[in-house]
Amino acid sequence: MSEKRDTDRLYLDYAATWPMRREVWRAMEVELDRGFNPASAHTPGRQAHRQLELARGKVAELLGCERSWVYFTGGGTLSDNLAILGFTRARERSRVFVSQIEHKACLEAAERAADEGATVEIIPVDETGTIDTGWLTRELGAETGRPTLVSVMWANNEIGTVQPMDEIVALAHERDALVHTDAVQALGKIDVDMSRTPVDLLSGTAHKLGGPVGIGFLACRTGVELEPLSYGGGQERSMWPGTQNPLGATGLAAALELAIGEREAVSSRWIELRDHLEARVLDEIPGARIHGGDAPARLPQLVSVGIPDCDSGAVLVSLDMEGIAVSGGSACGSDSGAGSTVVDALGLEDEPPYTTVRFSFGHETTRDDVDRAATALARIASRVSALSV
Ligand SMILES: Cc1ncc(COP(=O)(O)O)c(C=O)c1O
């Protein structure tokens, strides 16, 4: 059975969650009868421990880092919180730089750090969503001698802009700042390797890769001190205490391995699909724009369309009624009723008001799928904008 459809449903929201892949199920199934506590000293417990450590080793190898850097957590949000609050709580007078377009998991953790006394600075982005490295260089140099963390997501979840991580790491390290990156959307889509791009902290999550929900990791370079967010039985070397999840970790490692293994082959196909969808949208929807379309680097499988003069809810509901699942800005913001802070941060001319529709592809997405979505969007946009005038 196909993973993305029942009957004629079309799923183009892989950036929200990439449904569990058969191959990942199968990798986990092999371990299903070993659902024991890896902290137990008996034989089943030791087997579970081996399984967990096998997964940790595989994740480390795939990330280009040491096994001891990988701490399993409950997902991307928790890893981002651990990176930012773990950094500020372990240090006096710390500073944190976060970009304007971070995921809420980082923005709200930074806000919390500010409440607790850290200085938080917001890095501006240009109209493609790329951070202003000149600004960052100046501000990092303006005040030296304070423990500083720069937290910039590798790839944006709403518009797909990929940040110049090599440059960010180099300029931060030259000024004695550490770097955290939320690589949740980048992993498996673009090349992410900590041995080549030496970030100090890196967050990931399995469910954006075709793995299970509820398991993620923070990779933390040796020597980077963090204060844990919770306390208990000392698991994950006290960084993430609580009974560990070998089954989830197995699924995470399998999903990461699969995604990285097929990345090069699938991404050239994705780029063709992305370009085709964008060309059709720009051709067929008057006034439409592509958010982040001119960015120097972008995710291959994500398209954020801006449509003028259309009610966002009406467009998304109409697509859903046609069996096409997509998001507004991000899935996380979709129940808050708020517009997209990411698109706002681009500072585009928003007159008339624009609505955002995000399409994101998976390994199964075909050209027919993209054509069906483009045709439906053009039809719906013209109907909804006629109703809006
Ligand atoms: C960039 C980014 N960071 C963090 C998260 C949160 O990850 P999780 O859902 O595993 O908590 C998401 C998920 O939407 C995301 O897209």
The ligand as a MOL file (V3000), in Angstrom:
LIG
                    3D

  0  0  0     0  0            999 V3000
M  V30 BEGIN CTAB
M  V30 COUNTS 16 16 0 0 0
M  V30 BEGIN ATOM
M  V30 1 C 12.5600 23.6630 11.9690 0
M  V30 2 C 11.8270 22.8990 13.0190 0
M  V30 3 N 12.3210 22.8360 14.2590 0
M  V30 4 C 11.7220 22.1510 15.2350 0
M  V30 5 C 10.5350 21.5000 15.0050 0
M  V30 6 C 9.9070 20.7340 16.1270 0
M  V30 7 O 10.1730 19.3670 16.0260 0
M  V30 8 P 9.2660 18.3090 16.8340 0
M  V30 9 O 7.9360 18.3110 16.1370 0
M  V30 10 O 9.9900 17.0230 16.7290 0
M  V30 11 O 9.1730 18.8110 18.2280 0
M  V30 12 C 9.9570 21.5410 13.7390 0
M  V30 13 C 8.6530 20.8850 13.4800 0
M  V30 14 O 7.7480 21.4760 12.9690 0
M  V30 15 C 10.6230 22.2620 12.7140 0
M  V30 16 O 10.1200 22.3290 11.4780 0
M  V30 END ATOM
M  V30 BEGIN BOND
M  V30 1 1 1 2
M  V30 2 1 2 3
M  V30 3 2 2 15
M  V30 4 2 3 4
M  V30 5 1 4 5
M  V30 6 1 5 6
M  V30 7 2 5 12
M  V30 8 1 6 7
M  V30 9 1 7 8
M  V30 10 2 8 9
M  V30 11 1 8 10
M  V30 12 1 8 11
M  V30 13 1 12 13
M  V30 14 1 12 15
M  V30 15 2 13 14
M  V30 16 1 15 16
M  V30 END BOND
M  V30 END CTAB
M  END
